[in-house]
C-alpha cells in the first residue's frame, strides 16, 4: 500500500480531472480516535443512548462516516479547484463498514476518483471512493462511495 501520492498538484479542468479516474489522489494523516470524540458525536446525535452497546470502546460506523471530512483535511496529494461557484456533498451510493474501530486506534482516509461526469453545462459530478484505514489492520474500517458536485451557475 502506498503511503501517499508523491506529488502535490492542483487540478483545474474537467479534462485533467478525468485523467485521474481509477487513481488514488490523496491520503490523510493518521488520527487517533479518542473517547471524547466518540462521546461528543453520540451526544450530538443520540437523544436516548440507552440502546447503545455496553462496550463503549467500539466506535460507531456513522462516527467514521461523518469524520471523513476531518480526516481528509490534512490530506496530501491532488487538490481539485475547478473554479465553480458552489461545491456540495451530493450524497452517497454505497457505504460499508468491514472492520470495527476501537477507541485509541488511529485511522486515516485514502481517496480515489471512481468517476467524473458533466451534468449539463452547469455542474461536474465526481464519484470518489473513500477508504478509512485502521493503522496496523489489513481490513478497512469504512469504504464509502461519495458524490460531490461543483456548480458553475
Secondary structure, DSSP 8 states (H G I E B T S, - for coil): --SS-SS-EEE-SHHHHHTTBTSEEEE---EE--HHHHHHHHHHH-S--TTS-S-TTB--HHHHHHTHHHHHTT-EEEEE----SEEEEEEEEEEE--S--BTT-EEEEEEEEEEEEEETTTEEEEEEEEEEEETT-SS-SEEEEEEEEEE--
